Amino acid sequence: MDIGFIGLGNMGHGMAANLIKAGHRLTVYNRSPGKADALVRLGATAAGNVAEACRADVVFTMLSDDRAVEAVAFGEDGIVASLPPGATHVSSSTISVALSERLAAAHAEAGHRYAAAPVLGRPEAAAAAKLFVIAAGAPQVVQPLLSLFDAIGQRTFVVSDRPHIANLVKLSGNFLIASAIESLGEAVALVAKAGVDKQQYVELLTSTTFAAPVYQIYGGLIARDEFEPAGFAATLGLKDVRLVLSAAEQLQVPLPVASLLRDRLLTLVATGGGQLDWSALATLAERDAGALASKASDHSA
């Protein structure tokens, strides 16, 4: 299949590579063109602009936020203006429910097909084709895409015939991940201040009651203080928590924990941690426990 792929960051690069490995013909575009070089070596064609990447049966977007998606979708030579009639836009970006609804309406008016297919998983899962795909769209749109989703992920969940529902489900998942990170950070700060080894504590948790990927992955990062390079930057985490709060307000569903997480992530960003992995939320709990001050006094002594 002829596929365009727009957005070759931490996630998009691995997804595009796996589509090439599955035998598809890819035309790839990224605002910073150097990111396409490795994919070109795998057989992809580098596009000079968004319109060139849209000369395909399907075009994927995997971009950082609403603003980036709006720029490539609604620009003068953007996806809506350039995609051939009957072709499909698959939005894998974590975007707002409202923008997903706008995209669906714009593509319908232009005679295109549209599906939302955000993913669960970090860059290493994208590279290994181990993502979980959350797909939504009309059955006649989603069905032909399933083999493409199989090429990038280990399982696809079709959650609705309305594309924006996939974005809501994805945002709810990121809200739960942020909740786990915050609670892990607090628990680790508690026992570490009493002298318990952080790595031993996380191993205890993740090999017993909390033997789930979210605790294993983020617990390991927290125990090792491994917040760079960021698999998912704190600025993006803050963006997603804001988006889930916006969706919740529209649906009139209070999310008090999400409000707390917004403030915690905002604190991390405001104090210079925006480009750290969002697991660096744990450093706030460590700071609040006085552990950072203790470390500083130890060094000064």
C-alpha positions in Angstrom: 0.0 0.0 0.0 1.1 3.6 -0.7 1.4 5.3 2.7 2.3 8.8 3.7 3.7 9.3 7.2 4.0 12.7 8.8 5.8 13.2 12.1 9.0 11.2 12.7 9.7 11.9 16.3 10.3 9.3 19.1 7.1 7.4 18.3 6.6 8.1 14.6 10.0 6.9 13.5 9.5 3.4 14.9 6.0 3.2 13.5 7.1 4.3 10.1 10.0 1.8 10.1 7.7 -1.1 10.9 5.3 -0.2 8.1 8.3 -0.3 5.7 9.4 -3.6 7.1 5.9 -4.9 6.5 6.3 -4.2 2.8 4.5 -0.9 2.4 5.7 2.0 0.2 6.2 5.0 2.5 6.6 8.7 1.7 7.7 10.4 4.9 7.7 14.0 6.0 9.1 15.8 9.1 9.5 19.5 9.7 13.2 18.7 10.5 14.1 16.8 7.3 17.2 15.0 8.8 14.9 12.8 10.8 13.8 11.1 7.6 17.4 9.9 6.7 17.3 6.6 8.5 13.9 5.7 7.0 15.1 6.6 3.5 17.9 4.1 4.0 15.2 1.5 4.8 13.5 2.3 1.5 11.2 5.3 2.2 10.9 8.4 0.0 11.4 11.7 1.7 8.7 14.3 1.0 9.6 18.0 0.7 6.3 19.1 2.1 3.0 17.9 3.6 1.3 17.8 0.2 3.9 15.4 -1.2 3.3 13.0 1.6 -0.4 13.0 0.9 -0.1 11.3 -2.6 -1.1 8.0 -1.0 -3.9 5.7 -0.1 -3.4 6.4 3.6 -1.6 9.1 5.5 -0.6 8.8 9.1 0.1 11.7 11.4 2.0 11.2 14.6 2.6 14.7 16.0 3.1 16.3 19.4 0.0 18.4 20.0 -3.1 20.0 18.6 -1.2 23.0 17.1 1.1 20.7 15.1 -1.8 18.6 13.8 -3.8 21.7 12.9 -0.8 23.1 11.0 -0.4 20.0 8.8 -4.1 19.3 8.4 -5.6 22.7 7.7 -2.8 24.6 6.1 -3.0 25.8 2.5 -1.2 22.7 1.2 -2.2 20.6 4.2 -3.7 17.2 4.4 -7.4 18.2 4.0 -6.5 20.2 0.8 -4.0 17.7 -0.6 -5.4 14.2 0.2 -7.0 12.5 -2.9 -10.8 11.8 -2.7 -11.4 8.5 -1.0 -8.0 8.3 0.7 -7.8 8.0 4.5 -6.2 10.1 7.2 -5.2 8.1 10.3 -4.5 10.4 13.2 -2.3 8.6 15.8 -1.4 11.8 17.6 -2.6 12.4 21.2 -4.9 15.3 20.5 -8.0 16.9 22.0 -11.4 15.4 21.5 -12.5 18.7 19.9 -9.8 18.6 17.3 -10.6 15.0 16.4 -14.2 16.0 15.8 -13.1 18.9 13.6 -10.9 16.6 11.6 -13.7 14.1 11.0 -16.0 16.9 9.8 -13.4 18.4 7.5 -12.4 15.1 5.9 -16.1 14.1 5.4 -16.7 17.4 3.6 -13.6 16.9 1.4 -14.6 13.4 0.5 -11.9 11.7 2.5 -12.0 8.9 5.1 -10.8 9.6 8.6 -9.9 7.3 11.6 -8.3 8.0 14.9 -5.7 5.5 16.1 -3.7 6.8 19.0 -1.4 4.3 20.7 -0.4 3.2 24.1 3.4 2.5 24.5 6.7 4.3 24.8 9.3 4.7 22.0 10.9 1.3 22.6 7.5 -0.3 22.1 7.0 1.7 18.9 10.4 0.4 17.6 9.6 -3.2 18.5 6.0 -3.1 17.0 4.6 -3.7 20.4 2.2 -0.8 20.7 -1.4 -1.1 21.6 -3.6 0.7 19.0 -6.8 2.3 20.1 -8.8 2.7 16.9 -12.2 4.3 16.1 -14.0 5.2 12.9 -16.7 3.9 10.6 -16.3 0.1 10.1 -15.7 0.5 6.4 -12.8 2.9 7.2 -11.2 1.0 10.0 -11.4 -2.6 8.6 -8.9 -2.0 5.7 -6.5 -0.4 8.2 -6.3 -3.4 10.6 -3.3 -4.9 8.7 -1.5 -1.6 9.1 -2.2 -1.5 12.8 -0.9 -5.1 13.0 2.4 -3.9 11.5 2.9 -1.3 14.2 1.4 -3.0 17.3 0.7 -6.1 19.2 -3.0 -5.6 19.5 -5.7 -3.3 18.2 -8.8 -2.3 20.2 -11.6 -0.8 18.1 -13.6 1.2 20.6 -16.2 3.1 18.6 -17.4 4.1 15.1 -16.9 7.8 16.2 -13.2 8.7 15.8 -13.0 11.1 18.7 -13.8 8.4 21.2 -10.4 6.8 20.6 -8.8 10.1 21.6 -10.9 10.2 24.8 -9.9 6.6 25.6 -6.2 7.4 25.0 -6.3 10.6 27.1 -8.0 8.6 29.9 -5.1 6.1 29.7 -2.5 8.8 30.0 -4.3 10.2 33.0 -4.0 6.8 34.7 -0.3 6.5 33.8 0.3 10.0 35.3 -1.7 8.9 38.4 0.6 5.8 38.8 3.7 7.9 38.4 2.7 10.4 41.0 1.7 7.7 43.5 4.9 5.7 42.8 7.0 8.8 43.4 5.3 9.4 46.7 5.6 5.8 47.9 9.3 5.7 46.9 10.0 9.0 48.7 8.3 7.6 51.8 10.3 4.4 52.1 13.6 6.0 50.8 13.5 8.6 53.6 13.4 5.7 56.1 16.5 4.2 54.5 15.0 1.6 52.1 16.9 1.1 48.9 14.8 2.4 46.0 15.7 -0.2 43.5 15.0 -3.0 46.0 11.7 -1.5 46.9 10.6 -1.2 43.3 11.7 -4.7 42.6 9.5 -5.9 45.5 6.5 -4.0 44.2 6.8 -5.0 40.6 7.4 -8.7 41.3 4.4 -9.0 43.5 1.2 -7.0 43.7 2.1 -4.4 41.1 3.5 -6.6 38.4 2.1 -4.5 35.6 4.1 -2.7 32.8 3.2 0.8 34.0 4.8 0.1 37.5 7.7 -1.9 36.1 8.6 0.7 33.5 8.1 3.9 35.5 9.1 2.3 38.8 12.5 1.4 37.2 13.0 4.9 35.9 12.2 6.4 39.3 14.4 4.0 41.1 17.3 4.7 38.8 16.7 8.5 38.6 16.7 8.0 34.9 14.8 10.9 33.5 16.9 11.7 30.4 16.6 11.3 27.6 12.8 11.6 27.8 10.7 8.9 26.4 7.7 11.2 27.0 8.5 14.7 28.1 6.8 16.4 31.0 5.5 19.2 28.8 3.6 16.6 26.8 2.3 15.0 30.0 1.0 18.4 31.1 -0.6 18.9 27.7 -2.4 15.5 28.0 -3.7 16.1 31.5 -5.1 19.5 30.4 -6.8 17.8 27.4 -8.4 15.1 29.6 -9.6 17.8 32.0 -11.1 19.7 29.1 -12.9 16.6 27.8 -14.1 15.9 31.3 -15.5 19.4 31.7 -17.4 19.0 28.4 -18.9 15.8 29.6 -19.5 17.2 33.1 -17.3 14.5 34.8 -15.2 15.8 37.8 -11.6 14.5 37.8 -10.1 15.8 41.1 -7.0 13.6 40.8 -6.4 15.0 37.2 -6.6 18.5 38.7 -3.9 17.6 41.2 -1.7 16.1 38.4 -2.0 19.2 36.3 -0.6 21.2 39.2 2.2 18.7 39.8 3.2 18.6 36.2 3.0 22.4 36.0 5.3 22.6 39.0 7.8 20.3 37.3 7.7 22.3 34.1 7.9 25.7 35.9 10.9 24.6 37.8 12.9 23.6 34.7 11.9 19.9 34.3 9.8 20.3 31.2 12.1 18.3 28.9 12.6 15.5 31.5 10.7 12.3 31.2 7.3 12.8 33.0 8.4 10.1 35.5 10.5 13.0 36.9 7.3 13.8 38.8 8.9 11.6 41.4 11.5 14.3 42.0 8.8 16.6 43.4 7.8 14.0 46.0 11.5 13.5 46.9 11.9 17.3 47.2 8.8 17.6 49.3 10.1 14.9 51.6 13.3 16.9 52.2 15.4 14.3 50.5 17.0 16.7 48.1 17.9 19.0 50.9 19.5 16.1 52.8 21.5 15.2 49.7 22.8 18.7 49.4 23.8 18.9 53.1 25.6 15.5 52.7 27.6 16.9 49.8 28.5 20.1 51.6 29.7 18.1 54.6 
